[in-house]
Amino acid sequence: MEILWSFVVDIVSFILEAMIPSKKRRRYKKNVRTLKKQDWFRKLAKNHGPMFYKTLSIRAKITDYNDSLNLQDYRQELEQTAKREISR
């Protein structure tokens, strides 16, 4: 009975943990919403297909975005990262 109880507690805790987004995930989603307002970002995502959002280095780059960055430099870095990682 203890094993069953332990198993149920583990499953419930896993589900709750998966449902509550981390700070990093919230920041990523917020930055994606912000960047999707930019035409160049939408074109870049469309050109590279669904792998664009799944690539870890691109996800990290999107997470690092903030409004104080130089947008032109950020755009070039993101395009280079996408070209390097996806166009292998």
TIDRENKE-593255 format. One record per atom (N, C-alpha, C): chain; x, y, z; residue number from 1. Coordinates in steps of 0.1 Angstrom, whole numbers, plus 2048, in hexadecimal, padded with zeros to 3 digits. Layout:
% TIDRENKE-593255
> chain;east;north;up;resi
> A;X;Y;Z;NUM
...
***
This chain:
% TIDRENKE-593255
> chain;east;north;up;resi
> A;808;7F4;800;1
> A;800;800;800;1
> A;809;80D;800;1
> A;814;80C;807;2
> A;81D;818;808;2
> A;823;81A;7FA;2
> A;826;810;7F3;3
> A;82C;811;7E5;3
> A;822;818;7DC;3
> A;815;814;7DD;4
> A;80B;81A;7D5;4
> A;809;828;7D8;4
> A;809;82B;7E5;5
> A;807;839;7E9;5
> A;813;842;7E5;5
> A;81F;83D;7E6;6
> A;82B;844;7E1;6
> A;82A;846;7D2;6
> A;826;83C;7CB;7
> A;824;83E;7BC;7
> A;81A;848;7B9;7
> A;80F;849;7BF;8
> A;805;853;7BD;8
> A;80A;861;7C0;8
> A;811;862;7CB;9
> A;816;86F;7CF;9
> A;821;874;7C4;9
> A;829;86B;7C0;10
> A;833;86E;7B5;10
> A;82C;873;7A8;10
> A;822;86C;7A4;11
> A;81B;870;798;11
> A;814;87D;79A;11
> A;80D;87F;7A5;12
> A;806;88C;7A7;12
> A;811;898;7A8;12
> A;81C;896;7AE;13
> A;826;8A0;7AF;13
> A;82C;8A3;7A1;13
> A;82E;899;799;14
> A;833;89A;78C;14
> A;829;8A3;783;14
> A;81C;89F;784;15
> A;812;8A7;77C;15
> A;812;8B5;780;15
> A;812;8B8;78D;16
> A;811;8C6;792;16
> A;81E;8CD;78E;16
> A;829;8C7;78F;17
> A;836;8CD;78B;17
> A;836;8D1;77C;17
> A;830;8C8;774;18
> A;830;8CA;765;18
> A;826;8D5;762;18
> A;81B;8D7;76A;19
> A;811;8E1;767;19
> A;815;8EF;76A;19
> A;81E;8F1;774;20
> A;822;8FE;779;20
> A;82F;902;771;20
> A;82E;90C;769;21
> A;83A;910;761;21
> A;845;916;769;21
> A;851;914;765;22
> A;85C;91A;76C;22
> A;85E;928;767;22
> A;867;92F;76E;23
> A;86A;93D;76A;23
> A;86F;93E;75C;23
> A;878;934;759;24
> A;87E;934;74C;24
> A;874;931;741;24
> A;86A;928;743;25
> A;860;925;73A;25
> A;857;931;738;25
> A;853;938;743;26
> A;84B;944;742;26
> A;852;94F;73A;26
> A;85F;951;73C;27
> A;867;95B;735;27
> A;867;958;726;27
> A;869;94B;723;28
> A;86A;946;715;28
> A;85D;949;70E;28
> A;852;946;714;29
> A;844;948;70E;29
> A;842;957;70C;29
> A;846;95F;716;30
> A;844;96D;715;30
> A;84C;973;70A;30
> A;858;96F;709;31
> A;861;974;6FE;31
> A;85C;96F;6F0;31
> A;857;963;6EF;32
> A;852;95E;6E2;32
> A;846;967;6DE;32
> A;83D;96A;6E8;33
> A;832;973;6E4;33
> A;837;981;6E0;33
> A;841;986;6E6;34
> A;846;993;6E3;34
> A;84D;993;6D5;34
> A;855;988;6D3;35
> A;85C;987;6C6;35
> A;853;984;6BA;35
> A;848;97D;6BD;36
> A;83F;97A;6B2;36
> A;838;987;6AC;36
> A;839;992;6B3;37
> A;834;99E;6AE;37
> A;83D;9A4;6A3;37
> A;84A;99F;6A3;38
> A;854;9A4;699;38
> A;852;99C;68C;38
> A;852;9A3;681;39
> A;851;99C;674;39
> A;85D;993;671;39
> A;869;998;674;40
> A;875;990;671;40
> A;875;983;679;40
> A;86F;983;685;41
> A;86F;977;68D;41
> A;865;96D;688;41
> A;85A;971;684;42
> A;850;968;67E;42
> A;855;962;671;42
> A;85C;96A;669;43
> A;861;965;65C;43
> A;86C;95A;65F;43
> A;874;95D;669;44
> A;87F;954;66D;44
> A;879;947;672;44
> A;86F;948;67A;45
> A;869;93B;67F;45
> A;862;934;674;45
> A;85C;93B;66B;46
> A;855;934;660;46
> A;85F;92D;657;46
> A;86A;934;654;47
> A;874;92E;64B;47
> A;87A;922;650;47
> A;87C;921;65D;48
> A;883;915;663;48
> A;879;90B;668;48
> A;86C;90D;668;49
> A;863;903;66B;49
> A;861;900;67A;49
> A;85B;8F5;67D;50
> A;858;8F2;68B;50
> A;865;8EF;694;50
> A;870;8EC;68D;51
> A;87C;8E9;695;51
> A;882;8F6;69B;51
> A;87D;901;696;52
> A;882;90E;69B;52
> A;880;90F;6AA;52
> A;874;90C;6AE;53
> A;870;90E;6BD;53
> A;875;902;6C5;53
> A;879;8F7;6BF;54
> A;87D;8EB;6C7;54
> A;88C;8EA;6C9;54
> A;894;8F2;6C2;55
> A;8A2;8F2;6C3;55
> A;8A7;8F9;6D0;55
> A;8AF;8F2;6D8;56
> A;8B2;8F7;6E5;56
> A;8BA;904;6E5;56
> A;8C3;905;6DB;57
> A;8CB;912;6DB;57
> A;8C2;91E;6D7;57
> A;8B8;91B;6CE;58
> A;8AF;926;6CB;58
> A;8A6;92A;6D7;58
> A;8A1;91F;6DE;59
> A;899;922;6EA;59
> A;8A1;92A;6F4;59
> A;8AE;927;6F6;60
> A;8B6;92E;6FF;60
> A;8B8;93D;6FA;60
> A;8B9;93F;6ED;61
> A;8BB;94C;6E8;61
> A;8AE;954;6EA;61
> A;8A2;94E;6E8;62
> A;895;954;6EA;62
> A;894;958;6F9;62
> A;898;94F;702;63
> A;897;951;710;63
> A;89F;95D;714;63
> A;8AB;95F;70E;64
> A;8B4;96A;711;64
> A;8AF;978;70C;64
> A;8A5;978;704;65
> A;8A0;985;6FE;65
> A;89B;98E;709;65
> A;89E;99B;708;66
> A;897;9A5;710;66
> A;897;9B2;708;66
> A;88E;9BB;70C;67
> A;88C;9C7;705;67
> A;898;9D0;704;67
> A;8A2;9CF;70D;68
> A;8AD;9D8;70D;68
> A;8B8;9D3;703;68
> A;8B7;9C8;6FD;69
> A;8C1;9C3;6F3;69
> A;8C0;9CB;6E6;69
> A;8CB;9CC;6E0;70
> A;8CB;9D2;6D2;70
> A;8C4;9C8;6C9;70
> A;8B9;9CC;6C4;71
> A;8B0;9C3;6BC;71
> A;8B7;9BE;6AF;71
> A;8BF;9C6;6A9;72
> A;8C6;9C3;69D;72
> A;8D1;9B8;69F;72
> A;8D8;9BA;6AA;73
> A;8E3;9B0;6AE;73
> A;8DC;9A3;6B2;73
> A;8D1;9A4;6B9;74
> A;8CA;998;6BE;74
> A;8C4;990;6B2;74
> A;8BF;997;6A8;75
> A;8B9;991;69C;75
> A;8C4;989;695;75
> A;8D0;990;693;76
> A;8DB;989;68C;76
> A;8E0;97D;693;76
> A;8E1;97D;6A0;77
> A;8E5;972;6A8;77
> A;8DB;967;6A7;77
> A;8CE;96A;6A8;78
> A;8C4;960;6A7;78
> A;8C3;959;699;78
> A;8C5;961;68F;79
> A;8C5;95C;681;79
> A;8D1;953;67F;79
> A;8DD;957;684;80
> A;8E9;94E;683;80
> A;8E7;941;68B;80
> A;8E1;942;697;81
> A;8DF;936;69F;81
> A;8D5;92D;697;81
> A;8CB;932;692;82
> A;8C1;92A;68B;82
> A;8C8;923;67E;82
> A;8CF;92B;677;83
> A;8D6;926;66B;83
> A;8E0;91A;66F;83
> A;8E7;91D;67A;84
> A;8F1;913;67E;84
> A;8EB;906;684;84
> A;8E1;908;68C;85
> A;8DB;8FC;692;85
> A;8D1;8F4;68A;85
> A;8C9;8FB;682;86
> A;8BE;8F4;67B;86
> A;8C3;8F0;66D;86
> A;8CB;8F8;667;87
> A;8CF;8F5;659;87
> A;8DB;8EB;658;87
> A;8DC;8E2;661;88
> A;8E7;8D8;661;88
> A;8E5;8CE;657;88
***
